[in-house]
Amino acid sequence: MRLLLGLTFIVVFFAACSAHGAPVVPTVSGSGVKPQVWEEGPIPEQWQFFPVAVGVPDQSAAWLVADRNRHVWVGLEYMDLLQECLVSQLQEFNFSGTELSMTAAPGCDNVIENEIIGSDGETVYGAFGDRIIGYGPMAGTFHNAYQVNRMAQGPNKDLYFTCYCPGYIVRLRNWTPAFYHYPKTDTAQNVAIDNDNRVWVVLSGNLARLNPNDSHFTIYPFRVSATQLLVGPDDNLWFVSRGVLSRITTGTSTPALTRFALPVASTTGFLTTGPDGNLWLEYQPNGTGSNSGGLLQVTTDGKVVNKYVCPVSACNPANYDGLSFGITAASDGNIWFVWSGGITGDLFFDPYSGIVVFVRLSIDVVPSSVAFTAAGATQALRVSETNYSGAWTATSTARSVAKVLSVSGGTVRVQAVSHGQARIIITDAKTNYVGIPVTVP
């Protein structure tokens, strides 16, 4: 029996990050993968787990993004006992896992379908049922006639979304809609916008490119079945499904598809670009309750650099296989993802949904990104690391866009060269590194 009680929101956080012994690193012959596996016990300092709970039944965490202001936003779904319906909203945290704010719930049965960070790095967009809500500098609301599916925003700040609707996708420019129609027999799933504002859509499982000027869809013979379509650090499209990572090159008139086998049987479908310029993606548990999944670090040429196994005590504290619903690389240099564990659908308080943080490094760089105003301009990056005072090295991933002028102490001076995007990779003598994104108009 459901008791109609006043809702009391209880948010419990803890960071079990006590030091553990040296990791056990088994050898995997011929694979190039170096798994890092910890024994059971206290959570190693490389991993942190922050439970997220609102004190009501059927609560779970879904989706996660990080803004440039050192905050993380997590989507929450829970049963509202007063209204007897499912409610979704966004929760804001700082990098210590402390709650900062919670958005107003957009009404009953508006399940959170998607969450993205805007191209300004500050506005957070949530898709709740048939409406999109923006929080931050570009705040606004749009009520669609059908349930929203996926969203994407390009450098020009146009927001596109697909929906469970008959034959169109939508562009929002300053919250004013424009509709682009395709055959009603098709369905639109994912959408992505690359750094040249090209709009890519998955129509009935095939990749398509939309020309917003004439509303024409160009269909390519690539089958895409994935939870997320990511524009990677190389400006190509990436997606992962069933243990296979796929890349579609987009910089030529004829896109090409390349598939890379992964050393795991199953993946969640979520991936992100890390601060090191590599792809980071999640893989799923083995279904027995003894393995809680983890992360893969993959280069843009498809090479798996590392496989990190998340301790059961961090990703699977109830000894139930959890499911991950979002991953992001935050400006602290770490990889954050949400985890929903416990017993799905049980009408009891579930304390096993939460945020998992893979603490990759302790380097801090100010500013965390650089947007030059013109070629020839320079910028000083101030870099520091906890308990480190040694030398630094810095390189550019695209010297034709931006170059490193000098490295002196904790100061890296960078100069804009020509239009484009690059990353400044800063490394300490302990091989920790961070990639600072740079754009030149």
N, C-alpha and C positions, 0 to 999 in steps of 0.2 A: 504494500500500500504506500502510495506516495503521500508524504506529509507536506502540507502547504506551509512552509516555514519561511520566515524572512531570511533572505540570503545574506550570509556573512562571508565576505571574501577573505580568505586566509591564504596568504602567499608565504610560503616557507622556502627559505634559501639556505643552502650551506655549501661550502666549497671544501670538500675533503681533498686536500692537496698535500698531505704529508709525504715526506720523502720516502721513497722505497729503494730497495737495493738496485744494483745494476741490472738492466734489462737482459733477459735471455734472448740472444739473437741467433736463431738456428740458420744453417746454411741451406739455401735452396739451389741445387745445382742446375745450371743451364738456363735459369729463368731470369737472372738479373734482378730478382726481387729479394730484398733483405727484410723479412718480417721482424717486427719488434713486438715481443710477447711478454707480458708480465704475469707473474704468479698471482694467485688469488690473495686477497688481504687488503690492506689500506690502499686507497686509490693513489697511484704514483703522481708525482708533481707534474708530469707531462699531461695529465688528464684532470679535468674538473667536471663535476656534475652539479647542476643547480636544479633541484626539483621545482616544478611550476605547478601550483594547484590553486584552485579558486574555491575549494571547500564544498563542491556540489557533485552529484553523480555524473557519470559519463563524460568526465572532463578529459580533454586531450589537447596536446600542442600540435599545431600544424603551420608550416611555413615559418621562415625566419629571414630577415634582412638586417644589414648593418648600415648606418648612415655615417657621414663624414664627421659627425659631432661626437664620435666615440660612444654611440648608443646602439643597442640591438633591439629589434622589434619582433615579437613573436605573436603568431595568431593562436588564439585559444577558442575552443569550442566546449560548451558545457550545457547541461540541462537546467533550465530555469524552472524551479519547482513552483513558483508562484503562477507563472503563465503556462506551465506544462508544455514547454517547447524548447527546441535547441537554439542556443544563442551563441554568436561569435563576436569577438572583438580583438583588439590589438593591445598587447602589453609592452611597455617600454622599460628597458633595463640599462644600467651602466655596465662597464666591463667587470665589475665586482659581483654581478648577479643581483644587484639591489634594484627593487622596483622603483621606477621614477614616476610613471603615469599609466593610466589605463584609459583607452578611448571609450566613448559611449557605444553601447551595443546598438547595431542598426535595426533592431526589431527581431521578431520571432522567425525561426526557420530560415534565416539568411545565413546559410553555411558558408564559411570562408573558402573560396575556391582558389584564390591566388593572392600573392603579396609580392610587390616589387619595390625597389628603391628607385626613385626618379633619376634622370640623367643629371640633375643638379646636385645629387648626393645627399639631399636633405629631405625632400618630399617623399613620404611613404604612401603608396597606393594599395588599398585593400579591395578585393572583389568579394562582396558579400551577396550571395544569391544573384539577384538581377540588378544590383547597383554597385557602382564604384565610388569609393570615398577617398579623397586625398587629404593627408594630414601634413602640415608644414607650410613652407613658403608658397607652394602652388595649390593650396587647399581648395577643395570643391567637391561637388557631388553630381553624379550622373545616374539617372534611373533608366535602365534599359527595359525593353519589352520582354526580353528573355534572359535566362540565367547566363551570367558571364562565365567564360571558361579561362582563357589565358590573356595576359597583358604584356605589353612591351613599350618602352619609350626610347626614342632615339635622341641623338645630340641636339636636334632642332626642337626638342621638347614636345613633339606630337606624340600622343598616347594612342596606341592601337590595341584593340582587343577582339578576341573571337568569342562567340557565344553559342549556346545550344539553340540556334535560331535557323529559320529557313532561308539560306542563301545569301548571307552578307557578313562582312566584318565591318568594324566601326573605327573611325579615327576621331579622337577628341583633340581639338586645337583650342586652347583656352576654354575647355569644357563645352565647346560647341561641336556637335557631331557631324560627320560626313559618312555616308554609307557606300560601301563598295560591294557590288553584287557578283555572285558566281552562281552556277547552276544549282537549283534547289535540291537536286539529287545528291550533291556533295555535302560534306560536313567539314567545318574548319576546326582544327585542334590547336596546335601550338602556333605562336607567332614570335618573331624575333626581328630586331632592327640592328643593322650593323653600323659601323662608325661612319659610313658614307650615307646614312639614312635610307639605305635600301631595305624594303619591307619583305620579309620572308614568312610564308605561311605554309602550314601543312594542311592540304585539302584532301580529305578521304585517304590519308596515308601517303600521299605524294607531295614532294616539295614543290612549292610554287613561289614565284616572285611577283609582287603587286607593283604596278606602275601607278602611283596615285594621280598622275597627270591625265591619264586616259582610262583609268579603272580597268586596265587589262591585266589578266593573270597569265603568266608564262609558266607552264607546267613542265617539270623536269622528271625524268624516269627514275627517281630515287624513292624507295620506300622508307618512310620515317615513322617509326612507332616508338614513342618515347614520352616520358612524363615532362621533360624539359628540353627546350631547344636553346642552346647557349651560344652567344657570340664570344669566341675565345680570345685569348691575348694576341693571336695571330690574325684576328678579324675573320676567321673562318667559322662555319657553323659546326657545333659539336652536340652529340647526344649519345646516350648510353642506354642499352636495353639488353637484358638477359645475358649479362657477362661479356658484352661486346661494345667497345667504344668506337664510334663512327665520326669521321670528319668529312665535311663537304666544303671544298675550296670555293670561294665566292669571288675572288679577285679577277677572274677571267670571264670571257664571254660564254665559255662552256664549263660550268661547274663540274667537279669530279668528286666521286665518293670513294673513301678509303676506310676500311674496317680494321680494327686492331683487337685481337683476342686478349682478354684479361685473365689474370691468374685466380679468378673467383668464379663461382658458378652463377651467382645472382647479384644484381645490383638494384639499388632503389630507384634509379632513374634521375637522381639529383646530382649536379656537379657545379663547380664554381671555378673561377680563376683565382689562384692564390697570389699572395704578395710577391712570391718568387717567380711569377710568370709561368708556372706550371698549372695543369689542371688537377683539381682535387675532387674526388668523387667517393660516394659511399657504396659499400657493399653490404649485403644483408646477412642475417644470421643463418646458421645451417639447419634451423628447424628443430633442433633437439633440446634447446634450452641451455646448452653448454658453450655456445659461441654467440657473442652479442654483436658481431659485425665489426666494421671499422672503416678505415679510409685508405684510398690508393692515391699516390702522388704520381702523375703521368706527364711526361713532356709533350710538346706539340708535335713531335714526330712519332708519338705512340709508344714511347719507351716507358715502362713502369719503373720508377725510381725507387719507391718504397711502398711497402704494404704495412699499415699500422693497425694492429689488432686492438680494439678497444677492450679494456678489462671489463669482465662481467659486472664488477662492482660499480662501474661508472655507467655503462650502457644498458645493463640488464640486471638491476639490483634485486628484482623480484624473482629472478630465474625464469622469467617468461621472455620469449623472443620479442624484442621490441621492433618497431617500425619507424623509420626516419622519414620526415616530411619537410626537408629543407636544409640547405647548407649555404654558408657564406664565408668569405674571407673578410675579417674586420680590420680596421686600421691599426689595431694593436699587433698585427702580424700573425694572429692565430686563426685557426679554422674553427668555426662555430656551426653546430647543427642541432636540430631539435629531435627529441626521441620520445615516442609514445610507447610505453611498456605496460606492464600489468595485464589485467584480464579485460580485453576489449569488450565493451557492451555490458559489463557488470555494473549493477546499480549500487556500487559502493565507492567510497572515496578512493581515488587512484593516485597515490603519491609518486608514481614511477614515470610520469611524463615530465619532461624537462629539457633543459639545455645542456648539451655536452660541449666542452671546449677542449680542443687539442692544442695545448700550449706549445707552439712550434718554436718560439724564440722569445727573447726578452729585449729586443732592440726597439728603440723609440726614435722616430725621425720626425722633425718639425721643419717645414710642413709635411703632411702625409701625402700630398699630391701637389703638382705644379701645373698651372695653366698660364703659359706665357702669353703676352699680349702681342709680341712681334718677334721675328727672327733677329738674332743678335743680342736679345735680352739675356740677362744672367740671373741666377737664383742661388742663394746659399742654403744648403740643407744642413741642419744641426742634428748629429746622430749621437746617441748614447746607449749604453747597455748596462744593466745591473751587474755589478761586480766585475766590470771589464774596463780597463783603461789603456789597452794596447792600440796597435795600429789598425787602420781601416783601408780597404781597397774598394774602388767603385768603377763600374763599367756601364756603358749604355747598350741597350739591346738594338738600337737603331741610331748609329752615329750620324746618319744623314738627316735625322730629325733633331736630336739633342746630343751633346757631347759633354764629357766630364773635363773640366778645365784643370782642376787641382783637388788634391785631398790633403788636408793638413789638420792633424789632431782630430777633433770631432766635427770638422767642417768640410763639406763636399760642395764645390762650386760647379754649377751646371750652366751651359749656354744653349739657347735655342738656335737651331740651324735652319730648318725649313719645315713646311707644313707636314703634319702627321702626328703619330703617337709613338711613344717609346716608354721604356721603364729603365730607371737607374737602379742597378743592382748593387747594393752596398753589403760588404762581407767583412766579418771580423776574423781574427786569427783562429777562432774555434769553429769555423765553417758555418756559423749562423749567418743568415742573409735575409734581406728584405728588398722588395722591388717597389720603387716609388713611381707611380704613373705620371707621365709628362705629356702634355699636349701643346702643339704649336699651331697657331691659326694660319 
